[in-house]
Amino acid sequence: MDPNVSCEKCSKPLEIKVGQSIIDEKLVWHASFSCQECQYWLEEDGMGEMPDNYRSIIIKEKGLWQIEIFESKNMAQILKVLRTTFDLSIGDVVRLKKNIPGVLYKGTLVEMKRLEKVFRKYNISCRVTTSN
Ligand SMILES: [Zn+2]
């Protein structure tokens, strides 16, 4: 949905709140729209990648974050984790491989925390920091 949507009932601009969380190592997201005039509201939620127009709101509010991978000795394991956990194509994996060791991904804090959680589970050393 367009974040700049207006109220269906009174056509005032709706206030939008978006968020992401991690459930069982999976990403979930939600967006809620509310009208300060007439109490009209609606919610939208989903699993996995958040739609870009919501994601950019979070990045604007909380900044862009990155995850860095420190090792490359477990490359096969790292690539396997990437493929199976994140549902990536072989092309994506090959592209990401060039970033290891180094900054693997950039995104929202919750997205990076989720990656960190998965990598830590497989003892892959990594770090989440702000990206400037
Ligand atoms: Zn309204």
Backbone and ligand atoms as CSV (ligand in chain L), in Angstrom:
chain,resi,resn,atom,element,x,y,z
A,1,MET,N,N,0.836,-1.197,0.000
A,1,MET,CA,C,0.000,0.000,0.000
A,1,MET,C,C,0.877,1.256,0.000
A,2,ASP,N,N,0.391,2.289,-0.616
A,2,ASP,CA,C,1.135,3.547,-0.669
A,2,ASP,C,C,1.185,4.183,0.719
A,3,PRO,N,N,2.402,4.453,1.262
A,3,PRO,CA,C,2.498,5.037,2.612
A,3,PRO,C,C,1.835,6.410,2.717
A,4,ASN,N,N,1.601,7.066,1.588
A,4,ASN,CA,C,0.993,8.399,1.644
A,4,ASN,C,C,-0.510,8.370,1.413
A,5,VAL,N,N,-1.101,7.241,1.687
A,5,VAL,CA,C,-2.523,7.067,1.440
A,5,VAL,C,C,-3.356,7.962,2.374
A,6,SER,N,N,-4.526,8.358,1.930
A,6,SER,CA,C,-5.385,9.144,2.813
A,6,SER,C,C,-6.605,8.335,3.241
A,7,CYS,N,N,-7.264,8.829,4.269
A,7,CYS,CA,C,-8.365,8.112,4.891
A,7,CYS,C,C,-9.512,7.891,3.908
A,8,GLU,N,N,-10.028,6.687,3.911
A,8,GLU,CA,C,-11.137,6.347,3.024
A,8,GLU,C,C,-12.418,7.084,3.392
A,9,LYS,N,N,-12.545,7.398,4.681
A,9,LYS,CA,C,-13.790,7.992,5.148
A,9,LYS,C,C,-13.776,9.520,5.130
A,10,CYS,N,N,-12.665,10.098,5.609
A,10,CYS,CA,C,-12.655,11.571,5.706
A,10,CYS,C,C,-11.545,12.220,4.881
A,11,SER,N,N,-10.818,11.420,4.153
A,11,SER,CA,C,-9.698,11.839,3.295
A,11,SER,C,C,-8.568,12.655,3.942
A,12,LYS,N,N,-8.448,12.572,5.257
A,12,LYS,CA,C,-7.278,13.134,5.934
A,12,LYS,C,C,-6.102,12.172,5.721
A,13,PRO,N,N,-4.867,12.703,5.724
A,13,PRO,CA,C,-3.741,11.772,5.568
A,13,PRO,C,C,-3.661,10.785,6.740
A,14,LEU,N,N,-3.382,9.549,6.441
A,14,LEU,CA,C,-3.291,8.538,7.507
A,14,LEU,C,C,-1.891,8.532,8.102
A,15,GLU,N,N,-1.841,8.224,9.380
A,15,GLU,CA,C,-0.566,8.081,10.044
A,15,GLU,C,C,-0.116,6.625,9.868
A,16,ILE,N,N,1.144,6.444,9.461
A,16,ILE,CA,C,1.609,5.075,9.219
A,16,ILE,C,C,2.684,4.680,10.226
A,17,LYS,N,N,2.582,3.449,10.705
A,17,LYS,CA,C,3.624,2.893,11.568
A,17,LYS,C,C,4.016,1.543,10.985
A,18,VAL,N,N,5.327,1.341,10.838
A,18,VAL,CA,C,5.785,0.073,10.284
A,18,VAL,C,C,6.796,-0.559,11.220
A,19,GLY,N,N,6.881,-1.864,11.183
A,19,GLY,CA,C,7.841,-2.555,12.023
A,19,GLY,C,C,8.149,-3.943,11.490
A,20,GLN,N,N,9.264,-4.448,11.970
A,20,GLN,CA,C,9.674,-5.804,11.597
A,20,GLN,C,C,10.037,-6.551,12.863
A,21,SER,N,N,9.877,-7.840,12.853
A,21,SER,CA,C,10.403,-8.639,13.957
A,21,SER,C,C,10.840,-10.004,13.461
A,22,ILE,N,N,11.451,-10.749,14.380
A,22,ILE,CA,C,11.988,-12.063,14.026
A,22,ILE,C,C,11.207,-13.114,14.797
A,23,ILE,N,N,10.635,-14.056,14.073
A,23,ILE,CA,C,9.943,-15.165,14.732
A,23,ILE,C,C,10.528,-16.452,14.164
A,24,ASP,N,N,11.096,-17.260,15.044
A,24,ASP,CA,C,11.725,-18.512,14.609
A,24,ASP,C,C,12.697,-18.299,13.453
A,25,GLU,N,N,13.530,-17.290,13.585
A,25,GLU,CA,C,14.533,-16.975,12.569
A,25,GLU,C,C,13.953,-16.488,11.254
A,26,LYS,N,N,12.655,-16.256,11.248
A,26,LYS,CA,C,12.060,-15.719,10.026
A,26,LYS,C,C,11.645,-14.274,10.254
A,27,LEU,N,N,11.686,-13.517,9.167
A,27,LEU,CA,C,11.287,-12.117,9.262
A,27,LEU,C,C,9.787,-11.986,9.096
A,28,VAL,N,N,9.192,-11.170,9.933
A,28,VAL,CA,C,7.795,-10.800,9.715
A,28,VAL,C,C,7.715,-9.270,9.762
A,29,TRP,N,N,6.717,-8.730,9.129
A,29,TRP,CA,C,6.581,-7.263,9.114
A,29,TRP,C,C,5.122,-6.881,9.267
A,30,HIS,N,N,4.923,-5.659,9.698
A,30,HIS,CA,C,3.551,-5.154,9.761
A,30,HIS,C,C,3.547,-3.657,9.469
A,31,ALA,N,N,2.428,-3.205,8.993
A,31,ALA,CA,C,2.234,-1.774,8.755
A,31,ALA,C,C,0.834,-1.447,9.246
A,32,SER,N,N,0.714,-0.368,9.993
A,32,SER,CA,C,-0.639,0.029,10.388
A,32,SER,C,C,-0.874,1.481,10.009
A,33,PHE,N,N,-2.068,1.717,9.548
A,33,PHE,CA,C,-2.462,3.050,9.099
A,33,PHE,C,C,-3.607,3.505,9.987
A,34,SER,N,N,-3.508,4.706,10.500
A,34,SER,CA,C,-4.624,5.166,11.325
A,34,SER,C,C,-4.937,6.628,11.030
A,35,CYS,N,N,-6.199,6.942,11.182
A,35,CYS,CA,C,-6.666,8.301,10.947
A,35,CYS,C,C,-6.891,8.971,12.299
A,36,GLN,N,N,-6.307,10.150,12.477
A,36,GLN,CA,C,-6.449,10.862,13.751
A,36,GLN,C,C,-7.804,11.570,13.847
A,37,GLU,N,N,-8.482,11.635,12.733
A,37,GLU,CA,C,-9.761,12.343,12.699
A,37,GLU,C,C,-10.949,11.453,13.055
A,38,CYS,N,N,-11.010,10.311,12.408
A,38,CYS,CA,C,-12.246,9.523,12.508
A,38,CYS,C,C,-12.026,8.102,13.036
A,39,GLN,N,N,-10.824,7.809,13.515
A,39,GLN,CA,C,-10.528,6.491,14.100
A,39,GLN,C,C,-10.498,5.353,13.087
A,40,TYR,N,N,-10.597,5.695,11.817
A,40,TYR,CA,C,-10.468,4.656,10.799
A,40,TYR,C,C,-9.050,4.101,10.866
A,41,TRP,N,N,-8.911,2.799,10.742
A,41,TRP,CA,C,-7.562,2.243,10.696
A,41,TRP,C,C,-7.539,0.937,9.924
A,42,LEU,N,N,-6.372,0.577,9.455
A,42,LEU,CA,C,-6.224,-0.725,8.828
A,42,LEU,C,C,-4.802,-1.220,9.033
A,43,GLU,N,N,-4.648,-2.505,8.917
A,43,GLU,CA,C,-3.346,-3.118,9.127
A,43,GLU,C,C,-3.013,-4.059,7.997
A,44,GLU,N,N,-1.716,-4.178,7.780
A,44,GLU,CA,C,-1.238,-5.079,6.746
A,44,GLU,C,C,-0.038,-5.793,7.348
A,45,ASP,N,N,0.111,-7.074,7.092
A,45,ASP,CA,C,1.322,-7.739,7.565
A,45,ASP,C,C,1.722,-8.856,6.633
A,46,GLY,N,N,2.919,-9.342,6.824
A,46,GLY,CA,C,3.404,-10.389,5.948
A,46,GLY,C,C,4.685,-10.999,6.469
A,47,MET,N,N,5.142,-12.001,5.747
A,47,MET,CA,C,6.376,-12.687,6.136
A,47,MET,C,C,7.436,-12.432,5.081
A,48,GLY,N,N,8.693,-12.536,5.510
A,48,GLY,CA,C,9.805,-12.411,4.576
A,48,GLY,C,C,10.145,-10.965,4.287
A,49,GLU,N,N,10.574,-10.725,3.071
A,49,GLU,CA,C,10.990,-9.386,2.679
A,49,GLU,C,C,9.847,-8.396,2.824
A,50,MET,N,N,10.189,-7.281,3.420
A,50,MET,CA,C,9.196,-6.223,3.578
A,50,MET,C,C,9.107,-5.431,2.268
A,51,PRO,N,N,7.910,-5.007,1.881
A,51,PRO,CA,C,7.827,-4.183,0.662
A,51,PRO,C,C,8.725,-2.941,0.795
A,52,ASP,N,N,9.365,-2.576,-0.310
A,52,ASP,CA,C,10.351,-1.491,-0.288
A,52,ASP,C,C,9.830,-0.160,0.237
A,53,ASN,N,N,8.573,0.147,-0.063
A,53,ASN,CA,C,8.069,1.452,0.381
A,53,ASN,C,C,7.920,1.521,1.904
A,54,TYR,N,N,7.749,0.369,2.561
A,54,TYR,CA,C,7.718,0.348,4.032
A,54,TYR,C,C,9.133,0.308,4.596
A,55,ARG,N,N,9.952,-0.489,3.920
A,55,ARG,CA,C,11.328,-0.666,4.351
A,55,ARG,C,C,12.067,0.677,4.373
A,56,SER,N,N,11.810,1.494,3.367
A,56,SER,CA,C,12.518,2.776,3.309
A,56,SER,C,C,12.103,3.684,4.468
A,57,ILE,N,N,10.907,3.495,4.997
A,57,ILE,CA,C,10.471,4.278,6.168
A,57,ILE,C,C,11.310,3.876,7.385
A,58,ILE,N,N,11.492,2.571,7.569
A,58,ILE,CA,C,12.291,2.082,8.705
A,58,ILE,C,C,13.740,2.559,8.580
A,59,ILE,N,N,14.283,2.471,7.381
A,59,ILE,CA,C,15.674,2.886,7.182
A,59,ILE,C,C,15.831,4.383,7.435
A,60,LYS,N,N,14.831,5.141,7.043
A,60,LYS,CA,C,14.853,6.582,7.283
A,60,LYS,C,C,14.813,6.877,8.792
A,61,GLU,N,N,14.000,6.105,9.511
A,61,GLU,CA,C,13.858,6.333,10.956
A,61,GLU,C,C,15.042,5.796,11.752
A,62,LYS,N,N,15.482,4.598,11.419
A,62,LYS,CA,C,16.466,3.920,12.262
A,62,LYS,C,C,17.823,3.722,11.605
A,63,GLY,N,N,17.956,4.190,10.388
A,63,GLY,CA,C,19.237,4.105,9.705
A,63,GLY,C,C,19.452,2.796,8.958
A,64,LEU,N,N,20.532,2.787,8.184
A,64,LEU,CA,C,20.906,1.608,7.420
A,64,LEU,C,C,21.967,0.845,8.212
A,65,TRP,N,N,21.831,-0.461,8.277
A,65,TRP,CA,C,22.748,-1.311,9.034
A,65,TRP,C,C,23.403,-2.313,8.109
A,66,GLN,N,N,24.486,-2.889,8.582
A,66,GLN,CA,C,25.177,-3.864,7.748
A,66,GLN,C,C,25.682,-5.038,8.584
A,67,ILE,N,N,25.849,-6.151,7.917
A,67,ILE,CA,C,26.444,-7.311,8.595
A,67,ILE,C,C,27.736,-7.673,7.895
A,68,GLU,N,N,28.730,-7.881,8.716
A,68,GLU,CA,C,30.066,-8.186,8.234
A,68,GLU,C,C,30.398,-9.622,8.630
A,69,ILE,N,N,30.977,-10.364,7.707
A,69,ILE,CA,C,31.412,-11.732,7.993
A,69,ILE,C,C,32.932,-11.702,8.090
A,70,PHE,N,N,33.462,-12.277,9.158
A,70,PHE,CA,C,34.899,-12.183,9.374
A,70,PHE,C,C,35.719,-13.315,8.788
A,71,GLU,N,N,35.087,-14.428,8.547
A,71,GLU,CA,C,35.894,-15.577,8.135
A,71,GLU,C,C,35.532,-16.058,6.747
A,72,SER,N,N,36.474,-16.769,6.137
A,72,SER,CA,C,36.147,-17.374,4.857
A,72,SER,C,C,36.534,-18.847,4.851
A,73,LYS,N,N,37.039,-19.330,5.975
A,73,LYS,CA,C,37.476,-20.737,5.989
A,73,LYS,C,C,36.295,-21.706,5.905
A,74,ASN,N,N,35.152,-21.271,6.401
A,74,ASN,CA,C,33.959,-22.100,6.321
A,74,ASN,C,C,33.090,-21.738,5.137
A,75,MET,N,N,33.719,-21.334,4.064
A,75,MET,CA,C,32.966,-20.811,2.927
A,75,MET,C,C,31.822,-21.713,2.488
A,76,ALA,N,N,32.095,-23.014,2.402
A,76,ALA,CA,C,31.050,-23.927,1.938
A,76,ALA,C,C,29.836,-23.879,2.874
A,77,GLN,N,N,30.142,-23.872,4.168
A,77,GLN,CA,C,29.074,-23.811,5.167
A,77,GLN,C,C,28.312,-22.477,5.079
A,78,ILE,N,N,29.055,-21.411,4.952
A,78,ILE,CA,C,28.429,-20.087,4.864
A,78,ILE,C,C,27.484,-20.029,3.660
A,79,LEU,N,N,27.962,-20.507,2.533
A,79,LEU,CA,C,27.146,-20.462,1.319
A,79,LEU,C,C,25.914,-21.356,1.452
A,80,LYS,N,N,26.100,-22.465,2.130
A,80,LYS,CA,C,24.974,-23.368,2.332
A,80,LYS,C,C,23.913,-22.706,3.220
A,81,VAL,N,N,24.378,-22.064,4.276
A,81,VAL,CA,C,23.454,-21.359,5.173
A,81,VAL,C,C,22.697,-20.280,4.397
A,82,LEU,N,N,23.440,-19.543,3.589
A,82,LEU,CA,C,22.810,-18.479,2.802
A,82,LEU,C,C,21.736,-19.036,1.883
A,83,ARG,N,N,22.090,-20.111,1.213
A,83,ARG,CA,C,21.153,-20.674,0.246
A,83,ARG,C,C,19.900,-21.233,0.886
A,84,THR,N,N,20.099,-22.012,1.929
A,84,THR,CA,C,18.943,-22.682,2.507
A,84,THR,C,C,18.112,-21.748,3.375
A,85,THR,N,N,18.781,-20.880,4.126
A,85,THR,CA,C,18.030,-20.030,5.031
A,85,THR,C,C,17.350,-18.884,4.319
A,86,PHE,N,N,18.010,-18.360,3.314
A,86,PHE,CA,C,17.478,-17.156,2.709
A,86,PHE,C,C,16.888,-17.367,1.335
A,87,ASP,N,N,16.810,-18.631,0.928
A,87,ASP,CA,C,16.112,-18.913,-0.300
A,87,ASP,C,C,16.714,-18.159,-1.491
A,88,LEU,N,N,18.025,-18.197,-1.593
A,88,LEU,CA,C,18.696,-17.451,-2.646
A,88,LEU,C,C,18.963,-18.328,-3.851
A,89,SER,N,N,19.070,-17.685,-4.994
A,89,SER,CA,C,19.424,-18.411,-6.202
A,89,SER,C,C,20.943,-18.615,-6.193
A,90,ILE,N,N,21.419,-19.502,-7.049
A,90,ILE,CA,C,22.859,-19.724,-7.138
A,90,ILE,C,C,23.553,-18.445,-7.583
A,91,GLY,N,N,22.925,-17.708,-8.474
A,91,GLY,CA,C,23.473,-16.433,-8.935
A,91,GLY,C,C,23.690,-15.458,-7.783
A,92,ASP,N,N,22.699,-15.379,-6.893
A,92,ASP,CA,C,22.816,-14.499,-5.725
A,92,ASP,C,C,23.974,-14.933,-4.842
A,93,VAL,N,N,24.081,-16.247,-4.654
A,93,VAL,CA,C,25.129,-16.780,-3.780
A,93,VAL,C,C,26.509,-16.476,-4.351
A,94,VAL,N,N,26.654,-16.654,-5.642
A,94,VAL,CA,C,27.942,-16.376,-6.289
A,94,VAL,C,C,28.308,-14.903,-6.121
A,95,ARG,N,N,27.316,-14.052,-6.256
A,95,ARG,CA,C,27.547,-12.616,-6.115
A,95,ARG,C,C,27.944,-12.276,-4.672
A,96,LEU,N,N,27.248,-12.913,-3.710
A,96,LEU,CA,C,27.529,-12.636,-2.301
A,96,LEU,C,C,28.897,-13.156,-1.875
A,97,LYS,N,N,29.315,-14.237,-2.503
A,97,LYS,CA,C,30.580,-14.870,-2.159
A,97,LYS,C,C,31.740,-13.877,-2.263
A,98,LYS,N,N,31.631,-12.967,-3.204
A,98,LYS,CA,C,32.687,-11.958,-3.399
A,98,LYS,C,C,32.804,-11.027,-2.199
A,99,ASN,N,N,31.753,-10.952,-1.404
A,99,ASN,CA,C,31.773,-10.050,-0.241
A,99,ASN,C,C,32.304,-10.710,1.031
A,100,ILE,N,N,32.683,-11.979,0.937
A,100,ILE,CA,C,33.120,-12.697,2.139
A,100,ILE,C,C,34.624,-12.938,2.090
A,101,PRO,N,N,35.428,-12.595,3.099
A,101,PRO,CA,C,35.000,-11.850,4.294
A,101,PRO,C,C,34.761,-10.382,3.969
A,102,GLY,N,N,33.865,-9.763,4.720
A,102,GLY,CA,C,33.553,-8.362,4.506
A,102,GLY,C,C,32.072,-8.111,4.732
A,103,VAL,N,N,31.596,-6.996,4.223
A,103,VAL,CA,C,30.187,-6.641,4.408
A,103,VAL,C,C,29.326,-7.464,3.452
A,104,LEU,N,N,28.473,-8.271,4.024
A,104,LEU,CA,C,27.665,-9.184,3.225
A,104,LEU,C,C,26.388,-8.530,2.724
A,105,TYR,N,N,25.699,-7.884,3.646
A,105,TYR,CA,C,24.394,-7.318,3.340
A,105,TYR,C,C,24.223,-5.985,4.040
A,106,LYS,N,N,23.360,-5.157,3.496
A,106,LYS,CA,C,22.939,-3.946,4.188
A,106,LYS,C,C,21.420,-3.948,4.245
A,107,GLY,N,N,20.888,-3.377,5.309
A,107,GLY,CA,C,19.437,-3.342,5.418
A,107,GLY,C,C,19.008,-2.760,6.744
A,108,THR,N,N,17.827,-3.156,7.190
A,108,THR,CA,C,17.328,-2.636,8.467
A,108,THR,C,C,18.014,-3.375,9.611
A,109,LEU,N,N,17.947,-2.789,10.792
A,109,LEU,CA,C,18.570,-3.420,11.951
A,109,LEU,C,C,17.987,-4.813,12.216
A,110,VAL,N,N,16.682,-4.937,12.141
A,110,VAL,CA,C,16.050,-6.238,12.403
A,110,VAL,C,C,16.495,-7.284,11.372
A,111,GLU,N,N,16.595,-6.877,10.124
A,111,GLU,CA,C,17.062,-7.815,9.087
A,111,GLU,C,C,18.482,-8.288,9.379
A,112,MET,N,N,19.344,-7.350,9.803
A,112,MET,CA,C,20.730,-7.705,10.090
A,112,MET,C,C,20.833,-8.566,11.351
A,113,LYS,N,N,19.989,-8.261,12.349
A,113,LYS,CA,C,19.968,-9.060,13.577
A,113,LYS,C,C,19.542,-10.495,13.299
A,114,ARG,N,N,18.639,-10.619,12.365
A,114,ARG,CA,C,18.182,-11.956,12.005
A,114,ARG,C,C,19.317,-12.745,11.346
A,115,LEU,N,N,20.038,-12.090,10.435
A,115,LEU,CA,C,21.176,-12.759,9.796
A,115,LEU,C,C,22.202,-13.159,10.844
A,116,GLU,N,N,22.469,-12.238,11.764
A,116,GLU,CA,C,23.444,-12.497,12.819
A,116,GLU,C,C,23.056,-13.726,13.631
A,117,LYS,N,N,21.781,-13.794,13.970
A,117,LYS,CA,C,21.273,-14.907,14.759
A,117,LYS,C,C,21.505,-16.246,14.045
A,118,VAL,N,N,21.219,-16.259,12.755
A,118,VAL,CA,C,21.392,-17.495,11.986
A,118,VAL,C,C,22.876,-17.853,11.865
A,119,PHE,N,N,23.705,-16.863,11.540
A,119,PHE,CA,C,25.137,-17.150,11.390
A,119,PHE,C,C,25.762,-17.617,12.704
A,120,ARG,N,N,25.365,-16.984,13.795
A,120,ARG,CA,C,25.906,-17.379,15.101
A,120,ARG,C,C,25.560,-18.824,15.419
A,121,LYS,N,N,24.379,-19.222,15.014
A,121,LYS,CA,C,23.943,-20.595,15.269
A,121,LYS,C,C,24.906,-21.591,14.611
A,122,TYR,N,N,25.461,-21.196,13.478
A,122,TYR,CA,C,26.405,-22.069,12.774
A,122,TYR,C,C,27.850,-21.698,13.075
A,123,ASN,N,N,28.037,-20.917,14.142
A,123,ASN,CA,C,29.378,-20.491,14.554
A,123,ASN,C,C,30.156,-19.749,13.477
A,124,ILE,N,N,29.452,-18.986,12.701
A,124,ILE,CA,C,30.115,-18.159,11.698
A,124,ILE,C,C,30.273,-16.771,12.321
A,125,SER,N,N,31.516,-16.304,12.419
A,125,SER,CA,C,31.687,-15.045,13.144
A,125,SER,C,C,31.310,-13.840,12.279
A,126,CYS,N,N,30.536,-12.975,12.881
A,126,CYS,CA,C,30.002,-11.840,12.145
A,126,CYS,C,C,29.720,-10.693,13.105
A,127,ARG,N,N,29.435,-9.542,12.562
A,127,ARG,CA,C,29.159,-8.381,13.393
A,127,ARG,C,C,28.162,-7.471,12.665
A,128,VAL,N,N,27.248,-6.908,13.451
A,128,VAL,CA,C,26.271,-5.962,12.897
A,128,VAL,C,C,26.664,-4.556,13.336
A,129,THR,N,N,26.780,-3.658,12.384
A,129,THR,CA,C,27.124,-2.262,12.704
A,129,THR,C,C,26.290,-1.321,11.831
A,130,THR,N,N,26.312,-0.048,12.188
A,130,THR,CA,C,25.613,0.904,11.326
A,130,THR,C,C,26.422,1.081,10.060
A,131,SER,N,N,25.726,1.406,8.998
A,131,SER,CA,C,26.379,1.577,7.709
A,131,SER,C,C,26.305,3.052,7.342
A,132,ASN,N,N,27.472,3.635,7.064
A,132,ASN,CA,C,27.434,5.064,6.733
A,132,ASN,C,C,27.717,5.308,5.262
L,1,ZN,ZN,ZN,-10.539,9.525,8.685
